[in-house]
Amino acid sequence: MVNIFRGRYGSRALVGVLCLGFLGLLTGSSAGAVTTDSWSTSVTLRTPDGWYASPIHGSLLPDGRIFLWGVARSAWPVTAGTTGRRTGFMVTASAIDGAGANLTVQPTAEPVEIDSSVQGSNIVQDDFVCAGQNLTADGKLFTAGGTRAWVDSATGAAQTVIGLHYESSLDPTTNTWSRLPGAMVAMSTLSVAARWYPTVTRLPDGRMLITSGFERVSPSPSVNLSTETYDPATGIRTVASPLGTVPTAILNRDYTHAFVLPYASAPKDVLMIGESGQPVMTSTRNLSSWSSPSPARPGTMSPHDGVGQSTAMLPIRVINREFGYGNGSILVAGGAHGSMLMSQADVFDPTLNTWRTSTQTSVMRHHPATVALPDGRMLILAGHNMVGDLGVLHAQYIDPYKGFSVTDGSAAMAEMRGYHTVALLLPDGRVLLAGGRDADTSTSSEKPSLQIYSPDYMGKPRPSINSAPTAVGYRGLFAMNVSGPKPKEAVLVGLGSMTHSFDMNQRVVQLPVGSVAANANGSYTVIAGGPQDSYTAPPGYYMLFVLDDNRVPSLSKIVRVT
């Protein structure tokens, strides 16, 4: 195979349009409360033939396995002669725990349309790095777009790069990864609906909303500023918002950050945030209807200060505004090099159309990862900077229940992980952190390794779910048997699906708990209610956790909400 990865992954020649930033001029250090946490040893990922596998995308599947995909390289560290190829593979937490220093992974072939096709002096090749990704309501992994490159067969240099115009589906029950029939339909200036870095959002009715992304990457970048939907149940594609109707404020070279709001009757129920920091809203009932941009994120001095930021929806509570924010509020952390946003976290409340007073983290982060924990805290991991601020090696917790106070983790991870980091909450409450670059430079490459992070609650007595249903209905009651500390709360957490500092599927939904009855054997019977509706929790698979009076979560059971 002719190597197209040396130019794409070993230098910034092509991906530079996604990583523009400013040289950091300030340093920072964390100065808050400290809590005890821990990191596993770093595990290097190797293919059976000895290549080094670097994750760039990752999704937790309904059976608890983790699917990762990115690039495999012939050597590590990368040198001028290192070659690369596509790779995708499954891992499990138990295999990682028992791996030692190295874990051999079995590659899964991507179902690409073109694979090393010769066209004149070039070789054309597709891959799913830079695709959008999410899980469908029936638990399949759905990807849209990716990369198509025309590479000079003599030099290996990419001549032209555009986005892919089709989708794929991975069925975890059969381990089958297939290209979906047909192609995307919402076009911009090209003759195909090409997308590189599109966002995929699962809607309350199960359709997948595909937003933004570059249609052409090189030599002259252009954006596909349109949206469309794909219905996994029927295979029907529909132009949702045609070219010329989508506000430019949603644009983000590192994926538009999009969220379904938990309000079934709201006139606007989809929120999007681009690198400008201006939230924009549309409606699932009329996806071509858009609101005017909201106020930009506090501290935004440039329309590109949001490059490298990470976002996540705050936990949806049964009692709205119980902890000083409205359901549907979004946390935004980090930002562009040299911007004041690097050491700042902000909350946007779409129901009030206002930003909360900024939280200062005292750690400079570009491309951090934000993970919503089952106990309601927001975990900020990784990221990098250009000024040597080693605070990025420590996790930080932002706690909405305590006025958005910041607590630092005591343990440092083994190495810096920034651009292209994957962070996923695991069913046992730990967090997988994989890939990522150590700095935003022309020589940095995605690391072929991972670590597992143990939040501070892992060392505390935890409730244990002995039995729970496999499916939960909207507004329906269900019973759980729980042992250990007395449970108080129950929450659903979406199965993570992250790339480029944005998880397209994480969501925490508190469930109503009707009664907690002690049993003769010391266990508890918990009667809980399902989510309010599909706007609160779009149909699909979630991790079900219970929490005790100290907000310590159990291990989870994966359930389907339908």
HELIX and SHEET records of a PDB file:
HELIX    1   1 PHE A    5  TYR A    9  1                                   5    
HELIX    2   2 VAL A   15  LEU A   18  5                                   4    
HELIX    3   3 ALA A   93  ASP A   97  1                                   5    
HELIX    4   4 THR A  248  ILE A  250  5                                   3    
HELIX    5   5 MET A  340  SER A  343  5                                   4    
HELIX    6   6 LEU A  390  LEU A  393  5                                   4    
HELIX    7   7 PRO A  400  LYS A  402  5                                   3    
HELIX    8   8 ASP A  456  GLY A  459  5                                   4    
SHEET    1   A 5 ALA A  33  THR A  35  0                                        
SHEET    2   A 5 SER A 405  ALA A 412  1                                        
SHEET    3   A 5 HIS A 394  ASP A 399 -1                                        
SHEET    4   A 5 MET A 378  LEU A 381 -1                                        
SHEET    5   A 5 ALA A 369  ALA A 372 -1                                        
SHEET    1   B 4 SER A  38  TRP A  39  0                                        
SHEET    2   B 4 SER A 449  SER A 454 -1                                        
SHEET    3   B 4 VAL A  43  ARG A  46 -1                                        
SHEET    4   B 4 ASN A 102  THR A 104  1                                        
SHEET    1   C 4 SER A  38  TRP A  39  0                                        
SHEET    2   C 4 SER A 449  SER A 454 -1                                        
SHEET    3   C 4 VAL A 431  GLY A 435 -1                                        
SHEET    4   C 4 THR A 421  LEU A 425 -1                                        
SHEET    1   D 5 GLY A  84  VAL A  91  0                                        
SHEET    2   D 5 ILE A  66  ARG A  73 -1                                        
SHEET    3   D 5 TYR A  52  LEU A  60 -1                                        
SHEET    4   D 5 SER A 497  THR A 499 -1                                        
SHEET    5   D 5 PHE A 502  ASP A 503 -1                                        
SHEET    1   E 6 SER A 117  GLN A 119  0                                        
SHEET    2   E 6 ASN A 122  ASP A 127 -1                                        
SHEET    3   E 6 THR A 147  ASP A 152 -1                                        
SHEET    4   E 6 ALA A 158  GLY A 163 -1                                        
SHEET    5   E 6 PHE A 214  SER A 218 -1                                        
SHEET    6   E 6 SER A 222  VAL A 223 -1                                        
SHEET    1   F 4 GLY A 132  LEU A 135  0                                        
SHEET    2   F 4 LEU A 141  ALA A 144 -1                                        
SHEET    3   F 4 GLU A 167  ASP A 171 -1                                        
SHEET    4   F 4 THR A 176  ARG A 179 -1                                        
SHEET    1   G 4 THR A 199  ARG A 202  0                                        
SHEET    2   G 4 MET A 208  THR A 211 -1                                        
SHEET    3   G 4 THR A 227  TYR A 230 -1                                        
SHEET    4   G 4 ARG A 237  SER A 241 -1                                        
SHEET    1   H 3 HIS A 257  VAL A 260  0                                        
SHEET    2   H 3 VAL A 270  ILE A 273 -1                                        
SHEET    3   H 3 PRO A 279  THR A 282 -1                                        
SHEET    1   I 4 SER A 310  MET A 313  0                                        
SHEET    2   I 4 ILE A 330  ALA A 333 -1                                        
SHEET    3   I 4 GLN A 344  ASP A 349 -1                                        
SHEET    4   I 4 THR A 354  TRP A 355 -1                                        
SHEET    1   J 4 SER A 310  MET A 313  0                                        
SHEET    2   J 4 ILE A 330  ALA A 333 -1                                        
SHEET    3   J 4 GLN A 344  ASP A 349 -1                                        
SHEET    4   J 4 THR A 359  GLN A 360 -1                                        
SHEET    1   K 4 SER A 464  SER A 467  0                                        
SHEET    2   K 4 LEU A 477  SER A 483 -1                                        
SHEET    3   K 4 TYR A 524  GLY A 529 -1                                        
SHEET    4   K 4 VAL A 513  ALA A 518 -1                                        
SHEET    1   L 5 ALA A 471  VAL A 472  0                                        
SHEET    2   L 5 LYS A 557  VAL A 561  1                                        
SHEET    3   L 5 GLY A 540  ASP A 548 -1                                        
SHEET    4   L 5 PRO A 487  GLY A 494 -1                                        
SHEET    5   L 5 VAL A 508  LEU A 511 -1                                        
END                                                                             
